[in-house]
Amino acid sequence: MEEKLTKERLTSFNFKMGLVHLVQAIIMLVLAFTLIQEITEFAPVITQNYLEFDPEAGGLVLATDELFTLPFGVFVSLFLFISAGAHFLISVPTKTNAIYLRDLDLGINKFRWFEYALSSSIMIVLIATLFGIYDIASLILIFILNASMNLFGLVMEQLNQAKEKKDLDWGPFIWGSIAGIGPWIAILLYMFGTGNFSEVPWFVWAIVGTYFVAFNTFPVNMVLQYLRVGKWKNYLYGERIYIVLSLVAKTILAWLVFFGAFQP
């Protein structure tokens, strides 16, 4: 009876967090379209690089085409809209809510990992454009690597249902961590390309710092869950921590990246 009550509270908590994400997303969208001109005008040009033959050079040269402009403010708000939608999907009494509650008993939340794979991958692509990565191939690779990192989290839960600590398979956790580092190698290469750290704006350090903390707190929560440390013996406690971490990290990152459009 106590477990059922806990899951009911968790469902209610998901709904409330969905509302918080939704309100922020709407405010951000209104600002992007009506009140802040810089946000509306900030639209990085996404390009495609390729080799073409240049008769004058007598060989292949690098060429670049402009593909489209990225509506930056809209995509930052989309990041929050997706998060809100995921919370509502598992908290409103529907078939998805029933699946969510059933999976909690198994130590799995598939919806979490699918949502993270989509929303956080959109966010890291936006962050990459703030650092000057406009090449479509690089952005696609960054998106896929980050999504893979989160899907490894799903595999971690699928492989370790009801396993004792000594029998845990940490492979997906390790491979996911490696995949998650990939996009940041590319971003940091652009960030420190000039070699002059004094030229890096404050908001860039804030974004990197926030994402680094978030990047580490989520796997720490997973480790505590699987090692069953203290309150983390109850899977539902770790699930609640995931929800809190998600709200805090997404809120800070979304607004930092949103106002990153004011960069010089």
SEBAPA-333878 format. One record per residue (C-alpha): residue in three letters; x, y, z. Coordinates in steps of 0.25 Angstrom, whole numbers, plus 5000, padded with zeros to 4 digits. Layout:
BEGIN
<"ALA" <X Y Z>>
...
This chain:
BEGIN
<"MET" <5000 5000 5000>>
<"GLU" <5011 5009 5003>>
<"GLU" <5018 5006 4990>>
<"LYS" <5005 5010 4982>>
<"LEU" <5004 5023 4990>>
<"THR" <5018 5026 4987>>
<"LYS" <5016 5024 4972>>
<"GLU" <5004 5032 4972>>
<"ARG" <5011 5044 4978>>
<"LEU" <5022 5042 4968>>
<"THR" <5012 5043 4957>>
<"SER" <5006 5055 4963>>
<"PHE" <5021 5061 4964>>
<"ASN" <5023 5058 4949>>
<"PHE" <5010 5066 4946>>
<"LYS" <5015 5078 4954>>
<"MET" <5029 5078 4947>>
<"GLY" <5022 5077 4934>>
<"LEU" <5015 5090 4937>>
<"VAL" <5027 5097 4941>>
<"HIS" <5034 5093 4928>>
<"LEU" <5022 5097 4920>>
<"VAL" <5021 5111 4926>>
<"GLN" <5036 5113 4924>>
<"ALA" <5035 5109 4909>>
<"ILE" <5023 5118 4907>>
<"ILE" <5030 5130 4913>>
<"MET" <5042 5127 4905>>
<"LEU" <5034 5126 4892>>
<"VAL" <5027 5139 4895>>
<"LEU" <5040 5146 4897>>
<"ALA" <5046 5140 4885>>
<"PHE" <5035 5145 4876>>
<"THR" <5031 5158 4882>>
<"LEU" <5039 5165 4892>>
<"ILE" <5054 5162 4890>>
<"GLN" <5059 5166 4876>>
<"GLU" <5073 5160 4878>>
<"ILE" <5067 5146 4880>>
<"THR" <5058 5147 4868>>
<"GLU" <5070 5152 4859>>
<"PHE" <5079 5141 4865>>
<"ALA" <5079 5130 4854>>
<"PRO" <5092 5123 4852>>
<"VAL" <5094 5119 4837>>
<"ILE" <5096 5104 4836>>
<"THR" <5105 5100 4825>>
<"GLN" <5110 5088 4818>>
<"ASN" <5125 5086 4814>>
<"TYR" <5129 5077 4803>>
<"LEU" <5141 5076 4793>>
<"GLU" <5139 5081 4778>>
<"PHE" <5149 5081 4767>>
<"ASP" <5155 5095 4764>>
<"PRO" <5161 5096 4750>>
<"GLU" <5169 5109 4754>>
<"ALA" <5175 5102 4766>>
<"GLY" <5177 5089 4759>>
<"GLY" <5171 5080 4769>>
<"LEU" <5160 5078 4780>>
<"VAL" <5157 5090 4789>>
<"LEU" <5148 5091 4801>>
<"ALA" <5134 5098 4797>>
<"THR" <5123 5102 4806>>
<"ASP" <5108 5104 4804>>
<"GLU" <5098 5111 4813>>
<"LEU" <5087 5101 4816>>
<"PHE" <5077 5108 4825>>
<"THR" <5076 5118 4837>>
<"LEU" <5074 5111 4850>>
<"PRO" <5062 5118 4858>>
<"PHE" <5070 5118 4871>>
<"GLY" <5060 5123 4881>>
<"VAL" <5049 5114 4876>>
<"PHE" <5058 5102 4877>>
<"VAL" <5062 5106 4892>>
<"SER" <5047 5106 4895>>
<"LEU" <5045 5093 4888>>
<"PHE" <5055 5087 4897>>
<"LEU" <5046 5091 4909>>
<"PHE" <5033 5087 4902>>
<"ILE" <5038 5073 4899>>
<"SER" <5041 5071 4914>>
<"ALA" <5027 5076 4918>>
<"GLY" <5021 5067 4908>>
<"ALA" <5029 5055 4914>>
<"HIS" <5024 5058 4928>>
<"PHE" <5010 5059 4924>>
<"LEU" <5011 5046 4916>>
<"ILE" <5014 5038 4928>>
<"SER" <5006 5046 4938>>
<"VAL" <4992 5047 4932>>
<"PRO" <4984 5034 4934>>
<"THR" <4986 5027 4920>>
<"LYS" <4992 5014 4915>>
<"THR" <5006 5021 4916>>
<"ASN" <5004 5024 4930>>
<"ALA" <5001 5010 4933>>
<"ILE" <5013 5006 4926>>
<"TYR" <5021 5016 4934>>
<"LEU" <5016 5010 4947>>
<"ARG" <5018 4996 4943>>
<"ASP" <5032 4999 4939>>
<"LEU" <5036 5006 4952>>
<"ASP" <5034 4992 4959>>
<"LEU" <5044 4986 4949>>
<"GLY" <5054 4997 4951>>
<"ILE" <5052 5004 4938>>
<"ASN" <5047 5017 4932>>
<"LYS" <5048 5016 4917>>
<"PHE" <5041 5029 4915>>
<"ARG" <5052 5036 4923>>
<"TRP" <5063 5031 4913>>
<"PHE" <5055 5034 4901>>
<"GLU" <5052 5048 4905>>
<"TYR" <5066 5051 4909>>
<"ALA" <5071 5045 4896>>
<"LEU" <5063 5055 4888>>
<"SER" <5063 5068 4897>>
<"SER" <5077 5068 4902>>
<"SER" <5082 5065 4888>>
<"ILE" <5075 5077 4883>>
<"MET" <5081 5085 4894>>
<"ILE" <5095 5081 4892>>
<"VAL" <5093 5084 4877>>
<"LEU" <5089 5098 4881>>
<"ILE" <5101 5099 4890>>
<"ALA" <5110 5095 4879>>
<"THR" <5105 5106 4870>>
<"LEU" <5108 5116 4881>>
<"PHE" <5122 5111 4880>>
<"GLY" <5122 5113 4865>>
<"ILE" <5120 5099 4860>>
<"TYR" <5111 5101 4848>>
<"ASP" <5114 5089 4839>>
<"ILE" <5102 5080 4837>>
<"ALA" <5110 5067 4838>>
<"SER" <5117 5071 4851>>
<"LEU" <5103 5075 4857>>
<"ILE" <5097 5062 4853>>
<"LEU" <5108 5054 4859>>
<"ILE" <5108 5062 4872>>
<"PHE" <5093 5059 4872>>
<"ILE" <5094 5044 4870>>
<"LEU" <5106 5043 4880>>
<"ASN" <5098 5050 4891>>
<"ALA" <5085 5042 4888>>
<"SER" <5093 5029 4888>>
<"MET" <5099 5033 4902>>
<"ASN" <5085 5033 4907>>
<"LEU" <5080 5021 4900>>
<"PHE" <5092 5013 4907>>
<"GLY" <5085 5018 4920>>
<"LEU" <5072 5010 4915>>
<"VAL" <5081 4998 4912>>
<"MET" <5087 4999 4926>>
<"GLU" <5073 4998 4932>>
<"GLN" <5069 4987 4923>>
<"LEU" <5081 4978 4926>>
<"ASN" <5081 4980 4941>>
<"GLN" <5066 4977 4945>>
<"ALA" <5066 4971 4959>>
<"LYS" <5080 4968 4959>>
<"GLU" <5089 4967 4971>>
<"LYS" <5100 4977 4972>>
<"LYS" <5111 4967 4969>>
<"ASP" <5104 4963 4957>>
<"LEU" <5102 4976 4950>>
<"ASP" <5107 4979 4936>>
<"TRP" <5113 4992 4936>>
<"GLY" <5117 4992 4921>>
<"PRO" <5105 5001 4916>>
<"PHE" <5109 5011 4926>>
<"ILE" <5123 5011 4922>>
<"TRP" <5120 5012 4907>>
<"GLY" <5110 5023 4909>>
<"SER" <5120 5031 4917>>
<"ILE" <5130 5030 4905>>
<"ALA" <5119 5034 4895>>
<"GLY" <5115 5046 4904>>
<"ILE" <5129 5051 4904>>
<"GLY" <5130 5052 4889>>
<"PRO" <5122 5064 4886>>
<"TRP" <5129 5072 4897>>
<"ILE" <5142 5069 4891>>
<"ALA" <5137 5076 4878>>
<"ILE" <5131 5088 4886>>
<"LEU" <5144 5090 4894>>
<"LEU" <5153 5090 4882>>
<"TYR" <5144 5101 4877>>
<"MET" <5144 5108 4890>>
<"PHE" <5159 5109 4892>>
<"GLY" <5162 5110 4877>>
<"THR" <5168 5124 4879>>
<"GLY" <5177 5120 4891>>
<"ASN" <5173 5132 4898>>
<"PHE" <5163 5129 4910>>
<"SER" <5161 5143 4913>>
<"GLU" <5153 5145 4901>>
<"VAL" <5143 5134 4905>>
<"PRO" <5130 5141 4909>>
<"TRP" <5125 5139 4924>>
<"PHE" <5112 5132 4919>>
<"VAL" <5121 5121 4911>>
<"TRP" <5128 5118 4924>>
<"ALA" <5114 5117 4931>>
<"ILE" <5108 5108 4920>>
<"VAL" <5120 5099 4921>>
<"GLY" <5120 5098 4936>>
<"THR" <5106 5096 4937>>
<"TYR" <5106 5085 4927>>
<"PHE" <5118 5078 4933>>
<"VAL" <5111 5078 4947>>
<"ALA" <5099 5072 4940>>
<"PHE" <5107 5062 4932>>
<"ASN" <5112 5057 4945>>
<"THR" <5100 5057 4954>>
<"PHE" <5092 5048 4946>>
<"PRO" <5101 5037 4945>>
<"VAL" <5104 5038 4960>>
<"ASN" <5089 5037 4963>>
<"MET" <5090 5024 4954>>
<"VAL" <5102 5018 4962>>
<"LEU" <5095 5021 4975>>
<"GLN" <5082 5014 4970>>
<"TYR" <5090 5002 4966>>
<"LEU" <5099 5001 4978>>
<"ARG" <5086 5003 4986>>
<"VAL" <5092 5014 4995>>
<"GLY" <5083 5019 5006>>
<"LYS" <5070 5024 5001>>
<"TRP" <5074 5019 4987>>
<"LYS" <5071 5005 4991>>
<"ASN" <5057 5009 4987>>
<"TYR" <5057 5011 4972>>
<"LEU" <5046 5021 4973>>
<"TYR" <5055 5030 4981>>
<"GLY" <5065 5031 4970>>
<"GLU" <5054 5033 4960>>
<"ARG" <5050 5045 4968>>
<"ILE" <5064 5050 4968>>
<"TYR" <5065 5049 4953>>
<"ILE" <5052 5058 4952>>
<"VAL" <5058 5068 4961>>
<"LEU" <5072 5068 4954>>
<"SER" <5065 5069 4940>>
<"LEU" <5057 5081 4944>>
<"VAL" <5069 5089 4951>>
<"ALA" <5078 5086 4939>>
<"LYS" <5069 5088 4928>>
<"THR" <5064 5101 4934>>
<"ILE" <5078 5107 4936>>
<"LEU" <5083 5102 4923>>
<"ALA" <5071 5107 4915>>
<"TRP" <5072 5121 4920>>
<"LEU" <5087 5122 4919>>
<"VAL" <5086 5117 4904>>
<"PHE" <5074 5125 4901>>
<"PHE" <5081 5138 4906>>
<"GLY" <5094 5133 4899>>
<"ALA" <5088 5139 4887>>
<"PHE" <5093 5153 4892>>
<"GLN" <5107 5148 4889>>
<"PRO" <5115 5159 4882>>
